[in-house]
C-alpha cells in the first residue's frame, strides 16, 4: 500500500530519470521498497545499469538484487529472453538457491508451462513449507488461470498460517468483492481493521462493502465507518464524505413509513455536504454544479 | 424485442474506452456510454461519448452511484443520456460477460431499453497494431426477450459500428505514443478531485 507522498516521490524520480537527470538506482530501490508494479520502467532503468559494467560493479552485492528485480520486471513485460539471461546469471552465482528456484518457477509460469511451474513450486514448498512468496505465487497462478475458487481456497489456507499478512487479506477481500460475495469481503476488512485500526483505507473499504450489502443496519454501520475514515484522514477523503451523503439518503429511503429516523448525528450529512462543496469550489469548481445537483438529488 | 438495432459509436468515445483499458492493464475496467437514439432513425443508437469509470473494486456501489448521478447530470444538459456500459475483463483469456457487468447493464436497461453492453475483445486488441481492420475491438451484447444479455452475432441482428472508419488506425497511433498515460477516470477523480473525468485535453 502506497501513500500519496510516496507515490509522488516515486513519480518525481521517474520523471527525473526519464529526462536524463539520473537517479535510476534510487527509483529502483524505492519501487522495490514500496512493492509497486511498474515493470516497463523497472526493466528499462534496471537494464541501463546492468548493461553498464562500471555501474554494475559499483553496486557490489546489491547487483544480485537488481538482477532479480529486472528478471521479474522482464517477465511482466513478456521479455522472456532478458528474464532468462538474468536468471542464468543468478543461477551461476547462487547454485541450489531457493530464491533463484522461485524465479525459475515464475519463468515457467511466464512461458505458459503452468503444470511445470506447479510442480516446481510444490517441490520448493516441500523443502520450505513456510515460504510465503511461493504460497502466494500458487494463488496468483490459480487466479491467472481463472480458477478463482482454487485461488480463494489457497489464499484462505495461507491466511490460516500467515494471518498477519495484510496484503493477503486485502487481496482476498478484493477477490470476494469481484464475485459479489460482500459478506465474506466484510469479514476480511474486519480482520484488517482489528489488526490495523488506524489505517483509513480499511475503514473506507469496509463502509463501501456494507453500503453495497444494503439494509438499514449495514447502512448505519457504514455511516459510522465513513465517519471514522473522515476522522482518520482529517476530513480530506472525498469518498468518505460522499459516503456519508449516500448513506443518509439510502437510510431515509429505507426508513420511510417505518418511523425510524436516524436520530444520531443529524448534522453529519450537512457538514459532509458543506465540506464537499468547499473542496470542489476551491479545487474543481467546474464540477461544483454537478456536485450540488448530486447532493440535491440525494436530498441533503 | 425491437427491430435490429445499429449502434454507432464515435471514434472519440471508442478510443477513450480502449485507452482506459490499456492504462490499467492488470485490472478490470469499466465505463459508461453516453448518447441518444438517432432523431431521424429510431433503429440507430448513437454512442457519442464515453466516461471511463473505475479500475478497482468495480463491484462496489457507492462510487458507481455517485458517478452515475454526476455523469447523467452533466450529459443531460447536452441532451444525451446513458445508453450503455463498457467492460474489460482482468484476464486476457477471459471472454465472458461477467455477472457484475450484467448487473450494471440491467440497471441501465431499466432506464434505456436499447442499452448496449460492450465487452473488450482482448484478442482483437492484441492484433490491432498488425491488422488494418475497421471493426470495433468490442463485442456487443443486448438484452433479449428472456431478459438475458445475448451476444450480437455476425449472422445478422443488431450490430456495432464505429462512425469514423479510420478509428483503429488512430488508435494504433495512440498506442504507439502511449497516449493512455493521460487518461483520467472516475476513480482518479475521487482520489483527487482536481483530475477531470471528462478528459477535455486528451485529444487536443
Interface residues (C-beta under 8 A of the other chain):
Chain A: X37 X144 X146 X174 X177 X178 X179 X180 X205 X207 X208 X209 X211 X212 X238 X239 X242 X243 X246 X279 X280 X283 X284 X286 X287 X290 X291 X293 X294 X297 X298
Chain B: X26 X28 X56 X57 X58 X59 X60 X61 X62 X63 X65 X66 X69 X70 X73 X74 X90 X91 X93 X94 X99 X100 X103 X190 X191 X193 X194 X196
